[in-house]
Amino acid sequence: MARLPDLEAWAVFAKVAENGSFGKAAQELGLANTTVSKTTTRLEQRMRTTLLHRTTRKLSLTETGRLSLERATRILADGFAIEADILEEAAIPRGLVRLACTAGFGVESLAPLIPEFMKLYPEIEVELCLTEDEVDIVAQGFDAAIRIGQGGDSSLRSSRLFSFRRLVVAAPALVESIGRLDSPEQLASVPAIIATHIPWGTEWEFQRSGEHPVTIRVSGSYRVNSAAAMVPAAVAGLGVMHLPEYFVWRELQSGALIELLPEWVAPPGPVHVVTPPGRARPARVRVLLDFLRERFSAQPWAAGIER
């Protein structure tokens, strides 16, 4: 297997040749004189040739050194340019942000915010991937992912964006036919709309202040793997439904749905944003996450926004 080129040594050689002095090159590079001298010697030993003639008064290039200098200088310049670009990227919001999110939350609550963000930051491009599969943000090249529930992989940077309530709702006509419910246990005998894409689709957990949690197993004739597709069925009166508030807040405001058992609290649902490991997030990612936190904080269904 071929060894990697000694790019650091070539860059040091270029700086020495530029200055005609180990001492001046060391000063510019912030290195010790001995480090610069030993690095150049290491390169010559690796190349099995002499790149610099050394005398007590000055340095001069050998023919091999002269022929190598242009490309060595390019290595040094490219290194400086890469670092400058990365530092600028970290400070100025521009470039592509690849963002992954669950389809239900993405369509209902995230996608409507993206056009406003892109108008505020015209130099940022956004690629939004909506999927119910948990993406590998590092392997698949995503800058961030919004996940409903826990943050997941502990190797990633994770922070909670907000929490949402899970509500039991039903259409007024259905409530009129089954009557108002006084306890979660009554849900076992009421037709439910079953979510098949979540672990708690048929087992709904509740707790009232000062009482032990209860888990109720529900059943129904309509099963669906999309939360958004459950809402029309609930409005039509097919059954009671247990969903995050962000899916049904409009229907609750309009009266198309009614909240049942409001004194019984289901475990809050956290929404996390995860990003690749590392302390620094590029400016384009930082401003997007700050924008989303600000916009989510204004939503009637979001709570516990973290700054």
C-alpha positions in Angstrom: 0.0 0.0 0.0 1.4 3.4 -1.0 2.2 5.9 1.7 0.3 9.1 1.8 2.4 12.2 0.6 3.9 14.3 3.3 1.9 17.4 2.6 3.0 19.2 5.7 6.6 18.8 4.8 6.0 20.1 1.2 4.2 23.1 2.6 7.1 23.8 5.0 9.6 23.4 2.2 7.6 26.0 0.1 7.7 28.5 3.0 11.4 28.0 3.5 12.1 28.5 -0.2 9.9 31.6 -0.2 11.8 33.1 2.7 15.3 31.8 1.9 15.7 31.1 5.6 14.7 28.4 8.1 14.3 31.1 10.8 12.0 33.4 8.8 9.9 30.4 7.7 9.6 29.2 11.3 8.6 32.6 12.4 5.8 32.9 9.8 4.6 29.3 10.5 4.7 29.7 14.3 7.1 26.7 14.6 10.5 26.2 16.2 13.6 26.6 13.9 14.6 23.0 14.6 11.1 21.7 13.7 11.3 23.5 10.3 14.8 22.2 9.6 14.0 18.6 10.7 10.8 18.6 8.6 12.7 19.7 5.5 15.4 17.0 6.1 12.6 14.4 6.6 11.2 15.3 3.2 14.6 15.1 1.5 15.2 11.7 3.1 11.8 10.5 1.9 12.5 11.8 -1.6 16.1 10.5 -1.6 17.4 13.7 -2.9 18.5 17.2 -1.9 16.0 20.1 -2.3 18.1 22.9 -0.7 21.7 23.8 -0.7 22.7 24.9 2.8 25.6 27.2 3.7 26.3 29.2 6.8 25.1 32.3 5.0 22.1 31.3 2.9 19.9 28.7 1.4 19.4 28.0 -2.3 17.4 25.6 -4.3 18.8 22.6 -6.0 17.6 21.8 -9.5 15.2 19.2 -8.0 14.0 21.8 -5.5 13.4 24.4 -8.2 11.4 21.9 -10.2 9.3 20.9 -7.2 8.7 24.4 -5.8 5.8 25.4 -7.9 3.7 22.4 -6.9 4.8 22.7 -3.3 3.7 26.3 -3.2 0.4 25.2 -4.7 0.0 22.7 -1.8 0.6 25.4 0.7 -1.8 27.8 -1.0 -4.5 25.2 -1.3 -4.2 24.4 2.4 -4.6 28.0 3.3 -7.6 28.3 0.9 -9.3 25.2 2.3 -9.0 26.5 5.9 -10.2 30.0 4.8 -13.2 28.5 3.0 -14.1 26.4 6.0 -13.8 29.3 8.4 -15.9 31.5 6.2 -18.5 28.7 5.9 -18.6 28.5 9.7 -19.2 32.3 9.9 -21.4 33.1 6.9 -24.8 31.4 6.2 -24.5 30.1 2.7 -24.5 26.8 0.9 -26.6 23.6 1.0 -28.4 22.3 4.1 -29.6 18.7 3.9 -32.3 18.1 6.4 -34.2 14.9 7.2 -37.5 14.6 9.0 -40.3 12.2 9.6 -42.9 12.5 6.8 -45.9 13.3 9.1 -44.3 16.1 11.1 -42.4 17.3 8.0 -45.5 17.8 5.8 -47.7 19.1 8.6 -45.4 21.4 10.5 -41.9 21.7 9.0 -42.4 22.2 5.3 -44.6 25.2 5.6 -41.8 27.1 7.4 -39.0 26.4 4.8 -40.1 29.0 2.2 -39.9 31.8 4.7 -36.5 30.7 5.8 -35.2 30.6 2.2 -36.5 34.1 1.6 -34.6 35.3 4.7 -31.4 33.5 3.6 -31.3 33.5 -0.2 -27.7 32.2 -0.3 -28.8 29.0 1.5 -30.1 26.0 -0.4 -32.3 23.4 1.4 -32.8 19.8 0.5 -35.6 18.4 2.7 -35.9 14.6 2.9 -39.2 13.3 4.4 -39.1 9.6 5.4 -40.4 7.4 8.1 -37.1 5.5 8.1 -34.4 6.6 10.5 -31.6 8.0 8.4 -27.9 7.6 9.2 -27.1 11.3 9.0 -23.3 10.8 8.8 -23.3 8.0 6.3 -26.0 9.6 4.1 -24.5 13.1 4.3 -27.2 15.0 6.2 -26.5 18.2 8.1 -29.3 17.6 10.6 -32.4 15.4 11.3 -35.5 16.2 13.2 -36.7 13.2 15.1 -39.9 12.6 17.0 -39.1 11.0 20.3 -35.7 10.4 21.8 -32.5 11.7 20.1 -31.2 8.1 19.3 -27.5 7.5 18.6 -25.5 8.9 21.5 -22.5 9.6 19.2 -24.5 12.4 17.5 -25.2 15.9 18.9 -28.8 16.0 20.1 -30.9 18.7 21.6 -34.6 18.9 22.3 -36.4 21.4 20.2 -39.7 21.3 22.0 -42.4 18.9 23.4 -45.9 18.3 22.3 -49.0 16.9 24.0 -50.7 13.7 22.9 -54.5 14.2 22.9 -57.5 11.9 22.6 -60.0 13.4 20.2 -63.2 12.5 18.5 -65.8 14.1 16.3 -68.8 15.8 18.0 -71.2 13.3 16.4 -69.3 10.3 17.8 -69.0 12.0 21.3 -72.8 12.4 21.2 -73.3 8.7 20.4 -70.9 7.3 23.0 -71.3 10.0 25.6 -68.6 11.9 27.5 -65.9 9.7 28.9 -65.0 9.9 32.5 -62.0 7.6 32.6 -59.4 6.1 30.2 -60.8 2.6 30.9 -63.9 3.5 28.9 -61.7 3.8 25.8 -61.5 0.0 25.6 -65.1 -0.3 24.6 -65.1 2.6 22.1 -64.0 2.3 18.4 -60.5 3.7 17.9 -58.5 4.7 14.8 -55.3 2.7 15.1 -51.9 4.1 14.1 -49.8 1.2 12.9 -46.5 3.2 12.4 -45.9 3.9 16.1 -45.2 1.5 19.0 -48.0 2.7 21.2 -50.7 2.5 18.4 -53.0 0.1 20.4 -51.7 0.8 23.9 -52.5 4.3 25.1 -50.9 5.5 28.4 -52.4 8.1 30.7 -51.8 9.6 34.1 -53.9 11.9 36.3 -52.3 14.1 39.0 -51.7 12.0 42.1 -52.7 8.7 40.5 -50.8 5.8 39.0 -50.3 5.6 35.3 -52.8 3.4 33.3 -52.3 1.8 30.0 -55.4 1.1 27.9 -55.5 -1.4 25.0 -57.8 -0.1 22.3 -59.2 -1.6 19.1 -60.9 -0.5 15.9 -61.7 -1.4 12.4 -59.6 1.3 10.7 -55.8 1.0 10.8 -53.4 3.4 9.1 -49.7 4.1 9.0 -50.0 7.8 8.5 -51.0 10.3 11.2 -52.2 12.8 8.7 -54.4 10.2 7.1 -56.0 9.5 10.5 -57.4 13.0 10.9 -60.1 12.9 8.2 -61.3 9.6 9.6 -61.6 11.0 13.0 -63.5 14.1 11.7 -65.8 11.7 9.9 -66.6 9.9 13.2 -64.9 6.6 12.5 -63.4 6.4 16.0 -61.5 8.2 18.7 -57.9 9.0 18.0 -54.7 9.5 20.0 -52.3 11.9 18.2 -49.9 14.7 18.8 -51.6 18.0 19.1 -49.8 19.5 16.1 -51.9 17.2 13.8 -55.3 18.3 15.2 -55.0 21.8 16.6 -56.9 23.3 13.7 -59.7 20.9 14.0 -59.9 21.5 17.7 -60.1 25.3 17.1 -62.8 24.9 14.4 -64.8 22.4 16.5 -64.5 19.6 14.0 -62.9 17.5 16.8 -63.3 17.6 20.6 -60.7 16.7 23.1 -61.6 13.9 25.5 -60.3 13.2 29.0 -58.3 16.5 29.2 -57.5 15.9 32.8 -55.7 12.6 31.9 -52.2 13.4 30.7 -50.4 11.3 28.2 -46.5 11.3 28.3 -45.3 14.3 26.4 -43.7 13.7 23.1 -40.2 15.3 22.7 -38.9 16.5 19.3 -35.1 16.4 18.9 -32.7 17.8 16.4 -29.6 15.7 15.8 -26.5 16.8 13.9 -23.2 15.0 13.2 -20.6 14.8 16.0 -18.3 17.8 16.6 -18.7 21.0 18.4 -18.9 23.4 15.5 -22.0 23.6 13.3 -21.7 25.6 10.0 -23.5 28.9 10.0 -26.1 27.7 7.4 -27.1 24.9 9.9 -27.0 27.2 13.0 -29.3 29.8 11.4 -31.8 27.2 10.2 -32.0 25.6 13.7 -32.4 29.0 15.3 -35.1 29.9 12.8 -37.0 26.7 13.5 -36.8 27.2 17.3 -38.2 30.7 17.0 -41.0 29.6 14.7 -41.9 26.5 16.7 -42.1 28.6 19.9 -44.9 30.6 18.3 -47.0 27.5 17.6 -50.0 26.7 19.8 -48.9 23.1 20.1 -45.3 23.5 21.1 -43.9 23.7 24.6 -40.5 23.6 26.3 -38.5 25.3 23.5 -34.8 24.9 24.2 -32.5 27.7 23.3 
